[in-house]
Amino acid sequence: MRTIHKYSIPIKQNCSLVVPFNYQIVKVGVIKSVLYVWIEHTTTNHTTHSITLELIALGTGDNYGDMYKYIDTAIDYTNDYIWHVFKREY
């Protein structure tokens, strides 16, 4: 069985999330000026291996390093901000 969970992530700060090994980021969005990422994964009754997912959300024009891969963009219509979410690759 698969399920989707919502995680809030900070703006312009490194964020570490512990997620199941078989995760997939399916959406990035803003609700009431809070940035969220929705992550899908398989649920089982058995212990699932976890990994630490490192994300960062930056504004348009902000610099980021080569170790980051672009994931998605979210628009905060309340404050007129655009946020781009990146995942750290190793």
Secondary structure, DSSP 8 states (H G I E B T S, - for coil): -EEEEEEE--SSS-EEEEEETT-EEEEEEEETTEEEEEEEEE--SS---EEEEEEEEEETT----TTEEEEEEEEETTTTEEEEEEEE--
